[in-house]
Amino acid sequence: MNVMRGALYRRLAGSFPGIEVVGTFAYRTKTSRHFAGLLKSHANDAYCIAGNLCSERCPVLVLGRQVPRHTRSLHVMKPSKGGRRRSAVAPHTIGRTSLQRYDAVRYGGRISVISGSTGGRPVLRDMEWKRITKEASVNPGKVKFLYRKKGSMVYIAVPARDTELVRMMTEWDYVVRDLFMAADKGEDAFFGFMHETFQDANMEIMI
């Protein structure tokens, strides 16, 4: 990232001439996420980098994953009895259904992706490529087709459950969080918040 940082800034600035491109650092994102009480995730990092912690969060996250367009291996590596290697190319459809690999489906109230099949039954995984069921495959009759992937990317929309608080925030955490927000609003708001916060504590503000 250190090598590509300058090139990335120049390309973004050239692609969006009317928008100011500004960089940030990981420690700033971590501090904002810590005081907001959010879990570590790409969505929460993007929310903290935006800088407006008072904004309303979107209730839905769109997750994407790059998947191979074609099977790179035509045959299995280990030959069977007789020295013949069977084909490694999976059938176009799964079993006797119209479902295909990498289709977005709904099963048991959850949205998942078909990663493959076993004995004509689909295997379902989430965006982290973990199986959503204890069984290796599921009954295709209980799977509801949603939409088919386009190109090499597959997308699913999930509820933004990772926006919940990961820990209870202390009183000082709230003070520091409000301090950052007041600083973003301008110098008058910052000094007003400092005097209002520490006046009851009989503390002299040295700035």
C-alpha positions as CSV (number, residue, x, y, z in Angstrom):
1,M,0.0,0.0,0.0
2,N,2.9,2.4,0.7
3,V,4.1,1.9,-2.9
4,M,0.6,2.3,-4.5
5,R,-0.6,5.1,-2.2
6,G,0.6,8.0,-4.4
7,A,-0.5,6.3,-7.7
8,L,-3.9,5.6,-6.2
9,Y,-4.4,9.2,-5.1
10,R,-3.4,10.5,-8.5
11,R,-5.8,8.2,-10.3
12,L,-8.7,9.0,-8.1
13,A,-8.1,12.7,-8.4
14,G,-8.0,12.4,-12.1
15,S,-11.1,10.3,-12.3
16,F,-13.1,12.6,-10.0
17,P,-11.8,16.2,-10.7
18,G,-14.7,17.8,-8.7
19,I,-14.1,15.8,-5.5
20,E,-11.2,16.3,-3.1
21,V,-9.3,13.1,-2.5
22,V,-8.0,12.9,1.1
23,G,-6.1,10.1,2.7
24,T,-6.4,8.8,6.3
25,F,-4.5,6.4,8.6
26,A,-5.4,3.2,10.4
27,Y,-5.0,4.6,13.9
28,R,-7.6,7.3,13.2
29,T,-10.1,4.8,11.9
30,K,-9.5,2.5,14.9
31,T,-9.9,5.4,17.3
32,S,-13.2,6.4,15.7
33,R,-14.4,2.8,15.7
34,H,-13.4,2.4,19.3
35,F,-15.3,5.4,20.6
36,A,-18.3,4.5,18.5
37,G,-18.4,1.0,20.0
38,L,-18.4,-0.7,16.6
39,L,-17.0,-4.1,15.6
40,K,-14.1,-4.4,13.2
41,S,-15.5,-4.8,9.6
42,H,-15.0,-3.2,6.2
43,A,-18.4,-1.5,6.4
44,N,-17.8,0.0,9.9
45,D,-14.3,1.2,8.8
46,A,-15.9,2.9,5.8
47,Y,-18.5,4.5,8.1
48,C,-15.8,5.8,10.5
49,I,-13.6,7.1,7.6
50,A,-16.5,9.1,6.3
51,G,-16.2,11.1,9.5
52,N,-19.9,11.7,10.3
53,L,-20.6,9.4,13.3
54,C,-24.0,11.1,13.8
55,S,-25.4,10.0,10.4
56,E,-28.0,7.2,10.2
57,R,-26.6,3.8,9.2
58,C,-28.0,2.0,6.2
59,P,-29.9,-1.1,7.5
60,V,-28.6,-3.3,4.6
61,L,-25.1,-4.2,3.5
62,V,-24.2,-5.3,0.0
63,L,-21.4,-7.9,0.2
64,G,-19.4,-8.9,-2.9
65,R,-17.0,-11.7,-3.7
66,Q,-15.0,-12.5,-6.7
67,V,-15.5,-16.0,-8.1
68,P,-13.8,-17.8,-11.0
69,R,-15.6,-17.6,-14.3
70,H,-14.4,-21.0,-15.6
71,T,-12.8,-24.2,-14.2
72,R,-9.1,-23.9,-14.8
73,S,-8.5,-27.7,-14.6
74,L,-10.1,-29.8,-17.2
75,H,-9.3,-33.2,-15.5
76,V,-8.6,-34.3,-12.0
77,M,-5.0,-34.8,-11.0
78,K,-5.3,-38.3,-9.7
79,P,-6.2,-40.9,-12.3
80,S,-8.7,-43.6,-11.5
81,K,-8.3,-47.3,-12.0
82,G,-7.2,-48.0,-15.5
83,G,-5.1,-44.7,-15.8
84,R,-8.0,-42.5,-17.0
85,R,-8.6,-39.2,-15.4
86,R,-12.2,-38.1,-15.1
87,S,-13.4,-34.6,-16.1
88,A,-13.2,-31.9,-13.5
89,V,-15.7,-29.7,-15.2
90,A,-19.0,-29.6,-13.2
91,P,-22.3,-29.9,-15.0
92,H,-24.0,-26.6,-16.0
93,T,-26.9,-27.2,-13.7
94,I,-27.1,-28.9,-10.3
95,G,-29.0,-32.2,-10.3
96,R,-32.3,-32.0,-12.1
97,T,-32.9,-28.4,-11.1
98,S,-32.3,-25.1,-12.9
99,L,-29.9,-23.9,-10.2
100,Q,-26.3,-23.1,-11.2
101,R,-23.1,-22.6,-9.3
102,Y,-22.7,-19.2,-7.6
103,D,-26.5,-18.5,-7.7
104,A,-27.8,-16.3,-4.9
105,V,-30.5,-18.3,-3.1
106,R,-32.5,-18.2,0.1
107,Y,-32.5,-21.2,2.5
108,G,-33.9,-21.2,6.0
109,G,-34.4,-17.5,6.0
110,R,-30.8,-16.8,5.1
111,I,-29.3,-15.5,1.8
112,S,-26.4,-17.6,0.6
113,V,-24.5,-18.6,-2.5
114,I,-24.3,-22.1,-4.1
115,S,-20.6,-23.0,-4.0
116,G,-21.0,-26.4,-5.6
117,S,-23.0,-29.6,-5.4
118,T,-22.7,-33.1,-3.9
119,G,-24.8,-35.9,-5.4
120,G,-27.0,-33.4,-7.2
121,R,-27.7,-31.4,-4.0
122,P,-26.4,-27.8,-3.7
123,V,-23.8,-26.8,-1.1
124,L,-24.5,-23.3,0.4
125,R,-22.0,-20.9,1.8
126,D,-22.0,-17.3,3.0
127,M,-19.7,-14.4,1.8
128,E,-16.9,-15.6,4.1
129,W,-17.2,-19.0,2.2
130,K,-18.3,-20.9,5.4
131,R,-21.1,-23.5,5.1
132,I,-24.3,-22.3,6.5
133,T,-25.6,-25.8,7.4
134,K,-24.2,-28.6,9.3
135,E,-24.9,-31.0,6.5
136,A,-22.7,-31.1,3.5
137,S,-25.6,-30.3,1.1
138,V,-29.3,-29.4,1.3
139,N,-32.5,-30.4,-0.3
140,P,-32.8,-28.5,-3.6
141,G,-36.6,-28.3,-3.2
142,K,-36.2,-26.1,-0.1
143,V,-33.9,-23.6,-1.9
144,K,-35.4,-20.5,-3.4
145,F,-33.6,-18.9,-6.3
146,L,-33.0,-15.2,-6.1
147,Y,-30.7,-14.0,-8.9
148,R,-27.7,-15.1,-11.0
149,K,-24.2,-13.7,-10.9
150,K,-22.9,-11.4,-13.6
151,G,-19.4,-11.7,-14.7
152,S,-16.9,-12.7,-12.0
153,M,-18.6,-11.1,-9.1
154,V,-21.5,-12.3,-6.9
155,Y,-23.4,-10.0,-4.6
156,I,-25.8,-10.6,-1.7
157,A,-27.6,-8.1,0.6
158,V,-27.5,-8.8,4.3
159,P,-28.8,-6.9,7.4
160,A,-26.2,-4.7,9.0
161,R,-26.0,-6.6,12.3
162,D,-22.4,-5.7,12.9
163,T,-23.4,-2.1,13.8
164,E,-24.4,-3.2,17.3
165,L,-22.2,-2.1,20.2
166,V,-19.4,-4.5,20.9
167,R,-18.9,-3.2,24.5
168,M,-20.5,-0.8,27.0
169,M,-19.0,2.7,26.6
170,T,-17.8,4.5,29.7
171,E,-18.6,8.1,30.5
172,W,-15.2,9.2,29.4
173,D,-15.7,7.5,26.0
174,Y,-18.8,9.6,25.4
175,V,-16.9,12.8,26.3
176,V,-14.1,12.1,23.9
177,R,-16.5,11.1,21.1
178,D,-18.5,14.3,21.6
179,L,-15.2,16.2,21.7
180,F,-14.3,14.9,18.2
181,M,-17.7,15.8,16.9
182,A,-17.5,19.3,18.3
183,A,-14.1,19.8,16.7
184,D,-15.5,18.9,13.3
185,K,-18.2,21.6,13.6
186,G,-15.7,24.4,14.1
187,E,-13.6,26.2,16.6
188,D,-16.5,27.9,18.4
189,A,-18.3,24.6,19.0
190,F,-15.1,23.0,20.2
191,F,-14.3,25.7,22.8
192,G,-18.0,25.8,23.9
193,F,-18.0,22.1,24.5
194,M,-14.8,22.2,26.5
195,H,-16.0,25.0,28.8
196,E,-19.4,23.3,29.3
197,T,-18.0,19.9,30.0
198,F,-15.2,20.8,32.5
199,Q,-16.9,23.8,34.2
200,D,-18.5,21.6,36.8
201,A,-15.2,19.9,37.6
202,N,-13.6,23.2,38.5
203,M,-10.8,22.5,36.1
204,E,-8.8,25.3,34.4
205,I,-8.5,24.9,30.7
206,M,-5.0,25.6,29.4
207,I,-5.0,26.0,25.6
